[in-house]
Amino acid sequence: MDLWETSQVLLRATASTRIPIGTNDHDYDGRAEFHEPFLQAASYIFMNADEPHPVNAVAADVRDTNGAGDAFLAGYLDATLTGASTDAALASAASQAAVALGLKHLHPPLEALLSHLGPGLPFQQVNVPNL
C-alpha cells in the first residue's frame, strides 16, 4: 500500500478483510504519525536496512521517473518470494525499475495498448468515495 493520503481510504476499506497488505516505509523516522495507520495495517513492511546493500544500476532511457521506486520494490519482492538471495533480488529490482523509467505509462502492456489506441483518448477521472 502506497504511503499516500488517498490510500488511507483503502486501509479503512480493507481493515475487516484478511487480505495481506504490504507497505514501503522507507523514510519512517519512528515518530511520524502519518505512517502509523500503514504500519498497523501492514502484514509486510519494506524498510531500509541498517547495512547498505549496493546494487548496480541498470541502464535506461529515462522517459518518466514516476513509479520507478514502486517497480524496484515489486522486483525485489517478486525475486525474494521466489527464493532469490538479497543480491539477486536487488538486481531484479534494478531491472524492474529500469523498465518503469523507460515507459511513459508505467507498465509495458498499458504502454502498448495506449500507443495502439492513439492520442486523445477520453479518460474519465474516478473519485474514490470516503468509506
Secondary structure, DSSP 4 states (H G I P E B T S, - for coil): --SSTTHHHHHHHHTTS----EEE-TT--S--GGGHHHHHH-SEEE---SS-----------S--TTHHHHHHHHHHHHHHTT--HHHHHHHHHHHHHHHHT-SSSSHHHHHHHHHH-S-------PPPP-
